[in-house]
Amino acid sequence: MNYYERTKDNYPRLTKGLKKIAEALMANPIIFATYTAKKNAETLDVSETMVIRFCKALGYHGYQELQADVQSSLLSLQPVSTDLFETEDHSFGSIMNVDAQNILHAASQTNWSDVESVVEQLLSAKETKIVGYYHSFSYAHWFSFILNSLLNNATLYRPETDTGLRNKGKEYCVVIFSYYRYALESIRIAEEAKENGNTVIIITDSLLSPICHLGDYVLSIQIAQKSILEKGPVTFSLLNSILLHIANKTNNTELVNPINKYYIK
């Protein structure tokens, strides 16, 4: 097993401090490939001893063995094709290139069996409520609109008018987007959903986010930086893959591209 598989396998058994290092390794392995143990400890605001303890918790003899594994794994990755960007010689193309690389990195780290489970839950749900506060609202709004077009049972949670979750039972699904800095309102909605016995799906940017323990299913999007702008393209790409799978399973692919509803074809 490589460093990522070892981290995923051992993650549930790690202490909170070691999980912090694990999150950093999965989201930004390049710092482990290039930095010393001391430098990483300073960057992550932990002790160097804890970094070494983390390496041994994964089954490595020490930091150098972990670093060698990370370096080998990164060198074996298929580089992103530059064909799409050959005509771009300005910063706009460079930014899109970074987005493309972020999407590919996140895809390589995603547990697709978890995503498949989320698809099945959404398909079997009697009703789905989509929740997102602040900058997560845009994800919730777009996802609820397309999902409702496909299944006709999804609604967007409107904090200005909705006063909570009324439906009880596992057949009612609640999807919550919760990104750094993790709105308290989202956590309270998740707690209410759990009390109602609803199926809770969390889409977040870290397995250490304070809402994760409330989810029946948790999809963590691994992004090295906490930038809202970097998370957007990756989030929408993941949502797009979920929606396309649902469209395919329900034979509603035409709804994704409803050409018959528009004048311009």
C-alpha positions in Angstrom: 0.0 0.0 0.0 1.2 3.5 -0.7 1.0 6.4 1.8 -2.5 7.4 0.8 -4.0 3.9 1.2 -2.2 3.5 4.6 -3.5 6.9 5.8 -7.1 6.0 4.8 -6.9 2.6 6.4 -5.4 3.9 9.7 -7.3 7.2 9.9 -10.2 6.0 12.1 -7.7 4.8 14.8 -5.6 8.0 14.9 -5.8 10.5 17.7 -7.1 14.0 16.9 -3.6 15.4 16.6 -2.5 12.6 14.3 -5.6 13.1 12.2 -4.6 16.7 11.6 -1.4 15.5 10.1 -3.2 12.8 8.1 -5.5 15.5 6.6 -2.5 17.6 5.6 -0.9 14.6 4.0 -3.9 13.6 2.0 -4.7 17.1 0.9 -1.2 18.4 0.2 1.3 15.5 -0.1 3.8 17.8 -1.9 4.9 19.3 1.5 5.7 15.8 2.8 7.7 15.1 -0.4 9.8 18.3 0.0 9.8 19.5 3.6 11.7 18.0 6.5 9.8 16.6 9.5 10.8 19.7 11.5 9.5 22.0 8.8 6.2 20.1 8.5 5.8 20.2 12.2 6.2 24.0 12.1 3.8 24.4 9.2 1.1 22.2 10.8 1.7 23.7 14.3 2.5 20.3 15.9 5.6 18.9 17.4 8.2 17.1 15.4 7.8 14.1 17.7 4.1 14.0 16.7 5.1 13.9 13.0 7.4 10.9 13.7 4.7 9.2 15.7 2.3 9.7 12.8 4.8 8.0 10.4 5.1 5.0 12.8 1.3 4.8 13.2 1.1 4.2 9.4 3.7 1.4 9.7 6.8 3.3 8.5 10.1 3.1 10.4 10.4 6.9 10.3 9.8 10.1 8.4 12.3 9.4 5.7 10.6 6.2 4.7 7.2 8.0 4.5 8.8 10.8 2.5 10.3 8.3 0.0 6.9 6.7 -0.5 5.2 10.0 -1.1 7.9 11.1 -3.6 7.6 7.8 -5.4 3.8 8.0 -5.6 3.9 11.6 -6.9 6.4 10.7 -9.5 4.2 7.9 -10.8 1.2 10.1 -11.3 0.1 10.7 -14.8 0.8 14.3 -15.7 -2.0 16.5 -16.8 -2.2 17.0 -20.5 -1.3 20.5 -21.6 -3.0 20.2 -25.0 -6.0 22.1 -23.7 -3.8 25.0 -22.7 -1.4 25.3 -25.6 -3.2 28.4 -26.9 -3.3 30.1 -23.5 -0.4 32.4 -22.7 -2.0 34.5 -20.0 -3.1 34.1 -16.4 -6.6 33.1 -17.2 -5.5 29.9 -18.8 -3.0 29.2 -16.0 -5.8 29.5 -13.4 -8.0 27.0 -15.4 -5.0 24.7 -15.6 -4.7 24.8 -11.8 -8.5 24.1 -11.5 -8.1 21.1 -13.8 -5.2 19.7 -11.7 -7.2 20.2 -8.5 -10.1 18.3 -9.9 -7.8 15.4 -11.0 -6.1 15.3 -7.6 -9.4 15.3 -5.8 -10.7 12.5 -8.1 -7.7 10.4 -7.3 -8.3 10.7 -3.6 -12.1 10.2 -3.7 -13.6 7.0 -2.4 -16.0 6.3 -5.3 -17.9 3.5 -3.4 -18.9 6.2 -0.9 -20.1 8.4 -3.8 -22.1 5.4 -5.2 -23.7 4.9 -1.8 -24.7 8.6 -1.8 -26.3 8.2 -5.3 -28.3 5.2 -4.1 -29.5 7.1 -1.1 -30.6 10.0 -3.1 -32.4 7.7 -5.5 -34.3 5.9 -2.7 -35.1 9.0 -0.7 -38.8 10.0 -0.3 -37.7 13.7 -0.2 -34.3 15.4 -0.1 -33.6 18.8 1.6 -30.4 20.5 0.5 -28.7 22.9 3.0 -25.8 25.3 2.5 -25.0 28.5 4.4 -22.9 31.5 3.3 -20.5 30.6 0.4 -21.8 27.0 0.5 -25.3 28.2 -0.5 -24.3 28.4 -4.2 -23.5 24.7 -4.2 -26.7 23.8 -2.4 -28.8 26.0 -4.8 -27.4 24.6 -8.0 -27.5 21.0 -6.7 -31.1 21.2 -5.5 -32.2 22.7 -8.8 -30.7 20.0 -10.9 -31.6 17.1 -8.5 -35.2 18.2 -8.4 -35.3 18.3 -12.2 -34.2 14.7 -12.2 -36.2 13.3 -9.2 -38.8 15.9 -8.5 -38.4 15.5 -4.7 -35.5 17.9 -3.8 -35.9 21.3 -2.2 -33.5 24.0 -1.1 -33.4 24.9 2.6 -34.2 28.6 2.9 -33.0 29.9 6.2 -34.9 33.1 5.8 -38.3 31.3 5.7 -37.7 27.7 6.8 -37.8 27.1 10.5 -36.3 23.7 10.7 -36.8 20.1 9.5 -40.3 18.6 9.9 -40.0 15.2 8.4 -39.0 12.2 10.5 -37.5 8.9 9.3 -34.6 7.5 7.3 -36.6 7.8 4.1 -36.0 11.6 4.3 -32.6 12.7 3.2 -30.7 15.9 4.2 -27.6 16.9 2.2 -25.5 19.5 3.9 -22.6 21.5 2.5 -20.2 22.6 5.2 -16.9 24.2 4.3 -14.3 26.1 6.3 -15.1 28.1 8.5 -18.0 25.7 9.2 -21.2 27.6 9.9 -22.9 26.8 13.2 -26.3 26.9 11.5 -25.2 23.9 9.3 -24.2 21.9 12.4 -27.5 22.6 14.1 -29.4 21.5 11.1 -27.4 18.3 11.0 -28.1 17.7 14.7 -31.8 18.3 14.1 -31.7 15.8 11.1 -30.1 13.2 13.3 -32.8 13.7 16.0 -35.4 13.2 13.3 -33.8 10.0 12.2 -33.1 11.4 8.7 -30.4 10.1 6.4 -27.6 12.8 6.6 -25.2 13.3 3.8 -22.3 15.7 4.5 -20.2 17.3 1.8 -17.2 19.0 3.3 -13.5 19.9 2.8 -12.0 18.0 5.7 -12.7 14.8 7.6 -11.9 16.8 10.7 -14.7 19.3 10.2 -16.9 19.6 13.2 -20.0 18.3 11.3 -18.5 15.0 10.1 -19.6 12.9 13.1 -23.2 13.8 12.3 -23.2 12.3 8.8 -24.4 8.9 7.7 -22.3 9.5 4.6 -19.4 12.0 4.4 -17.8 13.1 1.1 -14.6 15.0 1.9 -13.2 17.0 -1.0 -9.4 17.2 -0.6 -8.0 20.6 -1.5 -4.6 21.7 -0.3 -5.7 25.3 0.2 -8.7 26.7 2.1 -9.5 29.1 -0.8 -13.1 29.4 -1.7 -12.1 29.9 -5.3 -10.2 26.6 -5.5 -12.9 24.6 -3.9 -15.6 25.8 -6.3 -14.6 24.0 -9.5 -13.8 20.8 -7.6 -17.1 20.8 -5.8 -19.2 21.4 -8.9 -17.3 18.7 -10.7 -18.1 16.2 -8.0 -21.7 17.2 -7.9 -21.8 16.9 -11.7 -20.6 13.3 -11.5 -23.3 12.5 -8.9 -26.1 14.1 -11.0 -25.0 12.4 -14.2 -25.0 9.0 -12.5 -28.5 9.7 -11.2 -29.7 10.9 -14.6 -28.3 7.7 -16.1 -29.9 5.4 -13.6 -33.3 7.1 -14.0 -33.0 7.3 -17.8 -33.4 11.1 -17.5 -30.3 12.0 -19.4 -32.4 14.3 -21.7 -33.2 16.4 -18.6 -29.5 17.2 -18.2 -29.5 18.7 -21.7 -33.1 19.5 -22.4 -32.7 20.7 -26.0 -36.4 20.4 -26.8 -37.3 23.1 -24.3 -35.4 25.9 -26.0 -35.8 27.9 -29.1 -32.1 27.9 -30.0 -30.8 24.4 -30.8 
